[in-house]
Amino acid sequence: MPDREIPRGYILGFDFGLRRIGVAVGQAQTRTATPIATVAHKDQPDWHALALLVSEWKPSQFVVGLPLSEDGEATEMSKRARNFGNRLSDRFQTPVAFADERLTSRQAEESFAMARAKGGARRSEAGKLDAVAARIILENWLQSD
């Protein structure tokens, strides 16, 4: 039995970055997620693009990855990710959870490399790595108890 209740419906997961934000959608029933978008982040996140995704999927929850240090401590980047998640939650009136994202970038790179080896991905699609990382963050959160 999980320590937390996972909401019904769709959940959007985010891999926050200073240039791009990966986005994935998942659901509690299957405990799986799918990468869906990479959103630009320059001085500010592309709130319009994020609003379109929220409008399309109507999520009941957001999950934002926190890039913690190897020993689990907060970093400057995790503070920025937490700020993004709180702004996202306030803007769209949707609860947010934060998930440890250590090692997800490496998992995303390995997943992408395997897809390339099988002919399922091209080097030009490397920008999708952020969305794959969001999928991994969200699936880890969905599958954790």
C-alpha positions in Angstrom: 0.0 0.0 0.0 1.6 3.4 -1.0 2.3 6.0 1.7 0.7 8.6 -0.5 -2.4 8.6 -2.6 -1.8 8.8 -6.3 -4.5 10.9 -8.0 -6.8 9.6 -10.7 -6.7 10.9 -14.2 -3.6 12.2 -16.0 -0.5 13.5 -14.3 2.0 15.7 -16.0 5.7 15.2 -15.1 8.4 17.8 -15.7 12.2 17.7 -16.1 13.1 21.3 -15.4 16.0 22.9 -17.1 17.3 26.4 -17.7 17.0 26.0 -21.5 14.3 23.3 -21.9 11.6 21.7 -19.8 10.8 18.1 -20.7 7.2 17.1 -20.2 5.6 13.6 -19.9 2.0 12.4 -19.2 1.2 9.4 -17.1 -1.7 7.9 -15.2 -2.0 6.1 -11.9 -3.9 3.1 -13.3 -1.1 1.9 -15.5 1.8 3.6 -13.5 3.4 4.4 -16.8 4.2 7.6 -18.6 4.9 8.8 -22.2 7.2 11.7 -23.2 5.0 14.4 -24.9 6.9 17.6 -25.3 10.0 19.7 -24.8 9.1 23.3 -23.9 11.4 26.3 -24.2 12.7 28.0 -21.2 14.7 31.2 -21.7 14.2 34.0 -19.2 10.9 32.4 -18.3 9.2 29.1 -19.0 7.1 29.2 -22.2 3.8 29.6 -20.1 1.7 29.6 -23.3 3.0 26.2 -24.4 2.6 24.8 -20.9 -1.0 26.2 -20.8 -1.8 24.4 -24.0 -0.5 21.1 -22.5 -2.5 21.6 -19.3 -5.6 22.4 -21.4 -5.2 19.3 -23.5 -4.5 16.8 -20.7 -6.4 18.4 -17.8 -4.0 16.8 -15.2 -5.1 16.2 -11.7 -1.4 16.5 -10.5 2.0 17.8 -11.5 5.3 16.0 -10.6 8.5 18.1 -10.9 11.9 16.5 -10.7 14.3 17.8 -8.2 18.0 17.6 -9.1 19.5 16.8 -5.7 23.2 16.4 -5.0 24.6 12.9 -4.8 24.1 12.9 -1.0 20.4 14.1 -1.4 20.9 17.7 -0.5 19.2 20.6 -2.2 21.2 22.4 -4.9 20.7 25.8 -6.6 19.1 23.9 -9.5 16.7 22.0 -7.2 15.7 25.4 -5.6 14.9 26.7 -9.1 12.9 23.5 -10.0 10.9 23.8 -6.8 10.2 27.5 -7.6 9.1 26.4 -11.1 6.8 23.7 -9.6 5.2 26.1 -7.2 4.6 28.7 -9.9 3.1 26.0 -12.1 0.8 24.8 -9.3 -0.3 28.4 -8.5 -0.8 29.3 -12.2 -2.9 26.2 -13.1 -4.5 25.6 -9.6 -3.2 22.0 -9.7 -1.3 20.3 -6.9 2.4 19.6 -7.3 4.7 16.9 -6.0 8.4 16.9 -6.2 10.5 13.8 -7.0 14.2 13.0 -6.6 15.5 13.0 -10.2 19.1 11.8 -9.5 20.3 9.5 -12.3 17.3 10.2 -14.6 19.4 12.1 -17.2 21.8 9.1 -17.4 18.8 6.8 -17.8 17.3 9.0 -20.5 20.6 9.1 -22.4 20.9 5.3 -22.2 17.3 4.9 -23.4 17.9 7.3 -26.3 21.1 5.5 -27.2 19.3 2.1 -27.3 16.5 3.6 -29.4 19.2 5.0 -31.8 20.9 1.6 -32.0 17.6 0.0 -33.0 17.0 2.7 -35.6 14.1 4.2 -33.6 15.7 7.6 -32.9 18.0 10.0 -34.8 20.7 12.2 -33.5 18.6 15.2 -34.5 15.9 14.1 -32.1 18.3 14.5 -29.1 16.2 17.4 -27.9 13.6 14.9 -26.9 15.9 13.7 -24.1 14.3 16.1 -21.7 10.9 14.7 -22.4 12.3 11.1 -21.9 13.8 12.3 -18.6 10.4 13.6 -17.6 8.9 10.2 -18.4 11.5 8.5 -16.2 10.9 11.0 -13.3 7.1 10.5 -13.6 7.3 6.7 -13.8 9.6 6.5 -10.8 7.2 8.6 -8.8 4.2 6.6 -10.0 5.9 3.3 -9.1 7.4 4.3 -5.8 5.5 3.4 -2.6 
